Each structure stands twice: as structure tokens, then as C-alpha cells.
Amino acid sequence: MSDSVAINVTGMKCGGCENSLNTKLSALKGVLAVKASHLDKRVDVEFDSAQLDVEDIEDAIIEAGFKVE
């Protein structure tokens, strides 16, 4: 089953940060689509809830060096 979530993220300062976070989250098994925006200070993620949950996504964001609000 496909779910989507918008997570507020701080620490992204540029397009490079967006790319880094997009790459990190896209590598997670079950992530279907990712769109990070440093201007909006958030990341939108579409994912398969049978394979991972929001906490897994938030953990990956923190692991990438950003903060979840």
C-alpha cells in the first residue's frame, strides 16, 4: 500500500542538500518518490507502508545530517 508524508526538515541550505537527501531516501527499500525542498524546509516522500514506516524515513533524514521538526 502506498502512503505519502510531508516531513519538516531543518539544515538544508541549498540544492546540494536537497540532492543529498533525495539520494539518501531514494535508496531506502520501499521509497517510491522523494522531493526535498530547502526553500520549503520539507521533504515529501511517497512510500510502500508494507516495507517501511515514517520513523524509518525520519531516521534516514537524521542519519544524513539533517533535523526532523
Biopython code that builds the backbone (N, CA, C, O; Angstrom):
import numpy as np
from Bio.PDB.StructureBuilder import StructureBuilder

atoms = [
    (1, "MET", "N", (0.842, -1.185, 0.000)),
    (1, "MET", "CA", (0.000, 0.000, 0.000)),
    (1, "MET", "C", (0.884, 1.243, 0.000)),
    (1, "MET", "O", (1.855, 1.330, 0.751)),
    (2, "SER", "N", (0.539, 2.181, -0.834)),
    (2, "SER", "CA", (1.331, 3.399, -0.969)),
    (2, "SER", "C", (0.800, 4.488, -0.046)),
    (2, "SER", "O", (-0.400, 4.759, -0.015)),
    (3, "ASP", "N", (1.699, 5.104, 0.698)),
    (3, "ASP", "CA", (1.386, 6.229, 1.568)),
    (3, "ASP", "C", (2.284, 7.394, 1.183)),
    (3, "ASP", "O", (3.279, 7.218, 0.480)),
    (4, "SER", "N", (1.928, 8.576, 1.646)),
    (4, "SER", "CA", (2.807, 9.719, 1.450)),
    (4, "SER", "C", (2.850, 10.539, 2.730)),
    (4, "SER", "O", (1.904, 10.556, 3.517)),
    (5, "VAL", "N", (3.970, 11.214, 2.911)),
    (5, "VAL", "CA", (4.166, 12.024, 4.106)),
    (5, "VAL", "C", (4.992, 13.248, 3.741)),
    (5, "VAL", "O", (5.880, 13.185, 2.890)),
    (6, "ALA", "N", (4.688, 14.359, 4.394)),
    (6, "ALA", "CA", (5.496, 15.578, 4.278)),
    (6, "ALA", "C", (6.170, 15.770, 5.629)),
    (6, "ALA", "O", (5.495, 15.874, 6.653)),
    (7, "ILE", "N", (7.493, 15.817, 5.635)),
    (7, "ILE", "CA", (8.256, 15.937, 6.883)),
    (7, "ILE", "C", (9.008, 17.261, 6.859)),
    (7, "ILE", "O", (9.724, 17.560, 5.903)),
    (8, "ASN", "N", (8.842, 18.046, 7.910)),
    (8, "ASN", "CA", (9.578, 19.301, 8.035)),
    (8, "ASN", "C", (11.015, 18.984, 8.427)),
    (8, "ASN", "O", (11.270, 18.247, 9.380)),
    (9, "VAL", "N", (11.951, 19.558, 7.665)),
    (9, "VAL", "CA", (13.373, 19.265, 7.843)),
    (9, "VAL", "C", (14.143, 20.574, 7.945)),
    (9, "VAL", "O", (13.942, 21.479, 7.135)),
    (10, "THR", "N", (15.019, 20.678, 8.930)),
    (10, "THR", "CA", (15.907, 21.834, 9.013)),
    (10, "THR", "C", (17.332, 21.390, 8.733)),
    (10, "THR", "O", (17.695, 20.231, 8.935)),
    (11, "GLY", "N", (18.123, 22.335, 8.265)),
    (11, "GLY", "CA", (19.521, 22.055, 7.967)),
    (11, "GLY", "C", (19.835, 22.025, 6.488)),
    (11, "GLY", "O", (21.004, 22.060, 6.106)),
    (12, "MET", "N", (18.804, 21.959, 5.636)),
    (12, "MET", "CA", (19.046, 22.020, 4.191)),
    (12, "MET", "C", (19.253, 23.483, 3.813)),
    (12, "MET", "O", (18.417, 24.333, 4.122)),
    (13, "LYS", "N", (20.361, 23.772, 3.147)),
    (13, "LYS", "CA", (20.680, 25.151, 2.820)),
    (13, "LYS", "C", (20.745, 25.440, 1.322)),
    (13, "LYS", "O", (20.782, 26.600, 0.911)),
    (14, "CYS", "N", (20.761, 24.371, 0.497)),
    (14, "CYS", "CA", (20.948, 24.588, -0.932)),
    (14, "CYS", "C", (20.457, 23.380, -1.727)),
    (14, "CYS", "O", (19.986, 22.392, -1.164)),
    (15, "GLY", "N", (20.578, 23.485, -3.036)),
    (15, "GLY", "CA", (20.200, 22.380, -3.904)),
    (15, "GLY", "C", (21.033, 21.133, -3.671)),
    (15, "GLY", "O", (20.549, 20.016, -3.856)),
    (16, "GLY", "N", (22.276, 21.315, -3.269)),
    (16, "GLY", "CA", (23.130, 20.162, -2.968)),
    (16, "GLY", "C", (22.599, 19.363, -1.785)),
    (16, "GLY", "O", (22.659, 18.134, -1.773)),
    (17, "CYS", "N", (22.081, 20.078, -0.794)),
    (17, "CYS", "CA", (21.465, 19.415, 0.363)),
    (17, "CYS", "C", (20.232, 18.633, -0.085)),
    (17, "CYS", "O", (20.008, 17.504, 0.352)),
    (18, "GLU", "N", (19.438, 19.244, -0.959)),
    (18, "GLU", "CA", (18.259, 18.562, -1.490)),
    (18, "GLU", "C", (18.664, 17.276, -2.206)),
    (18, "GLU", "O", (18.080, 16.215, -1.984)),
    (19, "ASN", "N", (19.676, 17.391, -3.071)),
    (19, "ASN", "CA", (20.139, 16.216, -3.817)),
    (19, "ASN", "C", (20.643, 15.125, -2.887)),
    (19, "ASN", "O", (20.359, 13.946, -3.095)),
    (20, "SER", "N", (21.380, 15.512, -1.872)),
    (20, "SER", "CA", (21.906, 14.552, -0.911)),
    (20, "SER", "C", (20.769, 13.805, -0.216)),
    (20, "SER", "O", (20.814, 12.583, -0.074)),
    (21, "LEU", "N", (19.756, 14.546, 0.214)),
    (21, "LEU", "CA", (18.634, 13.931, 0.912)),
    (21, "LEU", "C", (17.795, 13.090, -0.045)),
    (21, "LEU", "O", (17.347, 12.003, 0.320)),
    (22, "ASN", "N", (17.579, 13.575, -1.251)),
    (22, "ASN", "CA", (16.847, 12.785, -2.250)),
    (22, "ASN", "C", (17.540, 11.450, -2.503)),
    (22, "ASN", "O", (16.888, 10.408, -2.564)),
    (23, "THR", "N", (18.858, 11.486, -2.648)),
    (23, "THR", "CA", (19.629, 10.266, -2.904)),
    (23, "THR", "C", (19.541, 9.308, -1.723)),
    (23, "THR", "O", (19.325, 8.110, -1.904)),
    (24, "LYS", "N", (19.709, 9.836, -0.519)),
    (24, "LYS", "CA", (19.672, 9.012, 0.698)),
    (24, "LYS", "C", (18.318, 8.316, 0.840)),
    (24, "LYS", "O", (18.255, 7.112, 1.090)),
    (25, "LEU", "N", (17.245, 9.075, 0.682)),
    (25, "LEU", "CA", (15.917, 8.497, 0.880)),
    (25, "LEU", "C", (15.513, 7.582, -0.269)),
    (25, "LEU", "O", (14.835, 6.579, -0.048)),
    (26, "SER", "N", (15.916, 7.910, -1.481)),
    (26, "SER", "CA", (15.597, 7.065, -2.630)),
    (26, "SER", "C", (16.217, 5.677, -2.504)),
    (26, "SER", "O", (15.708, 4.709, -3.070)),
    (27, "ALA", "N", (17.307, 5.586, -1.768)),
    (27, "ALA", "CA", (17.993, 4.305, -1.588)),
    (27, "ALA", "C", (17.277, 3.384, -0.604)),
    (27, "ALA", "O", (17.582, 2.193, -0.538)),
    (28, "LEU", "N", (16.330, 3.924, 0.161)),
    (28, "LEU", "CA", (15.597, 3.094, 1.110)),
    (28, "LEU", "C", (14.636, 2.169, 0.379)),
    (28, "LEU", "O", (13.915, 2.592, -0.525)),
    (29, "LYS", "N", (14.633, 0.910, 0.777)),
    (29, "LYS", "CA", (13.712, -0.050, 0.183)),
    (29, "LYS", "C", (12.284, 0.348, 0.541)),
    (29, "LYS", "O", (11.948, 0.496, 1.716)),
    (30, "GLY", "N", (11.455, 0.518, -0.472)),
    (30, "GLY", "CA", (10.070, 0.880, -0.254)),
    (30, "GLY", "C", (9.749, 2.322, -0.584)),
    (30, "GLY", "O", (8.576, 2.690, -0.652)),
    (31, "VAL", "N", (10.776, 3.159, -0.793)),
    (31, "VAL", "CA", (10.530, 4.548, -1.165)),
    (31, "VAL", "C", (10.232, 4.594, -2.663)),
    (31, "VAL", "O", (11.004, 4.087, -3.477)),
    (32, "LEU", "N", (9.106, 5.204, -3.011)),
    (32, "LEU", "CA", (8.668, 5.267, -4.400)),
    (32, "LEU", "C", (9.003, 6.607, -5.051)),
    (32, "LEU", "O", (9.303, 6.659, -6.244)),
    (33, "ALA", "N", (8.955, 7.692, -4.274)),
    (33, "ALA", "CA", (9.259, 9.028, -4.807)),
    (33, "ALA", "C", (9.673, 9.937, -3.660)),
    (33, "ALA", "O", (9.176, 9.814, -2.541)),
    (34, "VAL", "N", (10.598, 10.859, -3.958)),
    (34, "VAL", "CA", (11.091, 11.811, -2.959)),
    (34, "VAL", "C", (11.227, 13.181, -3.611)),
    (34, "VAL", "O", (11.671, 13.300, -4.753)),
    (35, "LYS", "N", (10.837, 14.212, -2.867)),
    (35, "LYS", "CA", (11.072, 15.586, -3.329)),
    (35, "LYS", "C", (11.437, 16.439, -2.121)),
    (35, "LYS", "O", (10.575, 16.793, -1.317)),
    (36, "ALA", "N", (12.716, 16.765, -2.000)),
    (36, "ALA", "CA", (13.195, 17.617, -0.914)),
    (36, "ALA", "C", (13.252, 19.055, -1.403)),
    (36, "ALA", "O", (13.601, 19.314, -2.555)),
    (37, "SER", "N", (12.908, 19.992, -0.520)),
    (37, "SER", "CA", (12.973, 21.412, -0.859)),
    (37, "SER", "C", (13.593, 22.186, 0.295)),
    (37, "SER", "O", (13.038, 22.234, 1.393)),
    (38, "HIS", "N", (14.761, 22.799, 0.032)),
    (38, "HIS", "CA", (15.383, 23.597, 1.092)),
    (38, "HIS", "C", (14.624, 24.901, 1.297)),
    (38, "HIS", "O", (14.663, 25.466, 2.390)),
    (39, "LEU", "N", (13.939, 25.386, 0.276)),
    (39, "LEU", "CA", (13.157, 26.619, 0.414)),
    (39, "LEU", "C", (11.925, 26.405, 1.293)),
    (39, "LEU", "O", (11.589, 27.249, 2.124)),
    (40, "ASP", "N", (11.261, 25.272, 1.101)),
    (40, "ASP", "CA", (10.077, 24.943, 1.904)),
    (40, "ASP", "C", (10.439, 24.286, 3.229)),
    (40, "ASP", "O", (9.591, 24.129, 4.108)),
    (41, "LYS", "N", (11.717, 23.901, 3.367)),
    (41, "LYS", "CA", (12.213, 23.212, 4.562)),
    (41, "LYS", "C", (11.403, 21.951, 4.850)),
    (41, "LYS", "O", (10.980, 21.697, 5.978)),
    (42, "ARG", "N", (11.202, 21.162, 3.775)),
    (42, "ARG", "CA", (10.480, 19.908, 3.958)),
    (42, "ARG", "C", (10.844, 18.919, 2.865)),
    (42, "ARG", "O", (11.416, 19.271, 1.833)),
    (43, "VAL", "N", (10.491, 17.676, 3.127)),
    (43, "VAL", "CA", (10.663, 16.621, 2.141)),
    (43, "VAL", "C", (9.342, 15.865, 2.036)),
    (43, "VAL", "O", (8.737, 15.496, 3.043)),
    (44, "ASP", "N", (8.909, 15.643, 0.799)),
    (44, "ASP", "CA", (7.706, 14.867, 0.535)),
    (44, "ASP", "C", (8.153, 13.488, 0.072)),
    (44, "ASP", "O", (8.978, 13.358, -0.832)),
    (45, "VAL", "N", (7.595, 12.459, 0.708)),
    (45, "VAL", "CA", (8.003, 11.096, 0.400)),
    (45, "VAL", "C", (6.770, 10.239, 0.151)),
    (45, "VAL", "O", (5.834, 10.223, 0.949)),
    (46, "GLU", "N", (6.789, 9.531, -0.964)),
    (46, "GLU", "CA", (5.783, 8.508, -1.238)),
    (46, "GLU", "C", (6.468, 7.170, -1.012)),
    (46, "GLU", "O", (7.561, 6.931, -1.526)),
    (47, "PHE", "N", (5.826, 6.298, -0.243)),
    (47, "PHE", "CA", (6.484, 5.050, 0.140)),
    (47, "PHE", "C", (5.482, 3.914, 0.294)),
    (47, "PHE", "O", (4.278, 4.129, 0.434)),
    (48, "ASP", "N", (6.016, 2.706, 0.263)),
    (48, "ASP", "CA", (5.224, 1.494, 0.475)),
    (48, "ASP", "C", (5.221, 1.195, 1.972)),
    (48, "ASP", "O", (6.239, 0.794, 2.536)),
    (49, "SER", "N", (4.074, 1.393, 2.602)),
    (49, "SER", "CA", (3.991, 1.229, 4.061)),
    (49, "SER", "C", (4.138, -0.223, 4.509)),
    (49, "SER", "O", (4.269, -0.486, 5.704)),
    (50, "ALA", "N", (4.119, -1.160, 3.580)),
    (50, "ALA", "CA", (4.371, -2.558, 3.929)),
    (50, "ALA", "C", (5.869, -2.819, 4.099)),
    (50, "ALA", "O", (6.265, -3.817, 4.701)),
    (51, "GLN", "N", (6.706, -1.910, 3.561)),
    (51, "GLN", "CA", (8.149, -2.117, 3.609)),
    (51, "GLN", "C", (8.875, -1.211, 4.597)),
    (51, "GLN", "O", (9.943, -1.576, 5.089)),
    (52, "LEU", "N", (8.321, -0.037, 4.899)),
    (52, "LEU", "CA", (8.932, 0.856, 5.875)),
    (52, "LEU", "C", (7.874, 1.811, 6.398)),
    (52, "LEU", "O", (6.781, 1.919, 5.843)),
    (53, "ASP", "N", (8.219, 2.503, 7.479)),
    (53, "ASP", "CA", (7.271, 3.450, 8.060)),
    (53, "ASP", "C", (7.925, 4.826, 8.176)),
    (53, "ASP", "O", (9.095, 5.006, 7.838)),
    (54, "VAL", "N", (7.149, 5.782, 8.656)),
    (54, "VAL", "CA", (7.628, 7.164, 8.739)),
    (54, "VAL", "C", (8.863, 7.272, 9.627)),
    (54, "VAL", "O", (9.769, 8.056, 9.343)),
    (55, "GLU", "N", (8.899, 6.493, 10.693)),
    (55, "GLU", "CA", (10.066, 6.529, 11.592)),
    (55, "GLU", "C", (11.344, 6.122, 10.863)),
    (55, "GLU", "O", (12.402, 6.701, 11.110)),
    (56, "ASP", "N", (11.264, 5.141, 9.976)),
    (56, "ASP", "CA", (12.435, 4.734, 9.187)),
    (56, "ASP", "C", (12.919, 5.893, 8.306)),
    (56, "ASP", "O", (14.121, 6.118, 8.163)),
    (57, "ILE", "N", (11.976, 6.616, 7.726)),
    (57, "ILE", "CA", (12.318, 7.750, 6.873)),
    (57, "ILE", "C", (12.958, 8.862, 7.705)),
    (57, "ILE", "O", (13.968, 9.442, 7.305)),
    (58, "GLU", "N", (12.371, 9.153, 8.854)),
    (58, "GLU", "CA", (12.921, 10.190, 9.734)),
    (58, "GLU", "C", (14.319, 9.808, 10.207)),
    (58, "GLU", "O", (15.199, 10.665, 10.278)),
    (59, "ASP", "N", (14.535, 8.541, 10.530)),
    (59, "ASP", "CA", (15.867, 8.081, 10.945)),
    (59, "ASP", "C", (16.896, 8.305, 9.839)),
    (59, "ASP", "O", (18.026, 8.706, 10.118)),
    (60, "ALA", "N", (16.515, 8.051, 8.595)),
    (60, "ALA", "CA", (17.424, 8.246, 7.460)),
    (60, "ALA", "C", (17.740, 9.729, 7.261)),
    (60, "ALA", "O", (18.863, 10.082, 6.900)),
    (61, "ILE", "N", (16.760, 10.590, 7.494)),
    (61, "ILE", "CA", (16.980, 12.042, 7.380)),
    (61, "ILE", "C", (18.005, 12.487, 8.419)),
    (61, "ILE", "O", (18.926, 13.242, 8.109)),
    (62, "ILE", "N", (17.841, 12.018, 9.644)),
    (62, "ILE", "CA", (18.776, 12.356, 10.724)),
    (62, "ILE", "C", (20.161, 11.797, 10.416)),
    (62, "ILE", "O", (21.170, 12.469, 10.626)),
    (63, "GLU", "N", (20.202, 10.576, 9.923)),
    (63, "GLU", "CA", (21.468, 9.930, 9.573)),
    (63, "GLU", "C", (22.198, 10.713, 8.475)),
    (63, "GLU", "O", (23.427, 10.708, 8.411)),
    (64, "ALA", "N", (21.428, 11.384, 7.614)),
    (64, "ALA", "CA", (22.013, 12.190, 6.527)),
    (64, "ALA", "C", (22.527, 13.542, 7.031)),
    (64, "ALA", "O", (23.141, 14.296, 6.275)),
    (65, "GLY", "N", (22.276, 13.845, 8.309)),
    (65, "GLY", "CA", (22.812, 15.071, 8.884)),
    (65, "GLY", "C", (21.824, 16.224, 9.015)),
    (65, "GLY", "O", (22.219, 17.358, 9.283)),
    (66, "PHE", "N", (20.561, 15.936, 8.830)),
    (66, "PHE", "CA", (19.535, 16.980, 8.927)),
    (66, "PHE", "C", (18.664, 16.728, 10.159)),
    (66, "PHE", "O", (18.743, 15.666, 10.777)),
    (67, "LYS", "N", (17.836, 17.710, 10.509)),
    (67, "LYS", "CA", (16.973, 17.584, 11.674)),
    (67, "LYS", "C", (15.527, 17.511, 11.246)),
    (67, "LYS", "O", (15.092, 18.226, 10.344)),
    (68, "VAL", "N", (14.783, 16.634, 11.907)),
    (68, "VAL", "CA", (13.353, 16.492, 11.669)),
    (68, "VAL", "C", (12.618, 17.364, 12.667)),
    (68, "VAL", "O", (12.872, 17.292, 13.869)),
    (69, "GLU", "N", (11.713, 18.183, 12.174)),
    (69, "GLU", "CA", (10.926, 19.052, 13.067)),
    (69, "GLU", "C", (9.661, 18.353, 13.514)),
    (69, "GLU", "O", (8.873, 18.925, 14.267)),
]
sb = StructureBuilder()
sb.init_structure("model")
sb.init_model(0)
sb.init_chain("A")
sb.init_seg("    ")
for serial, (resi, resn, name, xyz) in enumerate(atoms, 1):
    if name == "N":
        sb.init_residue(resn, " ", resi, " ")
    sb.init_atom(name, np.array(xyz, "f"), 0.0, 1.0, " ", f" {name:<3s}", serial, name[0])
structure = sb.get_structure()
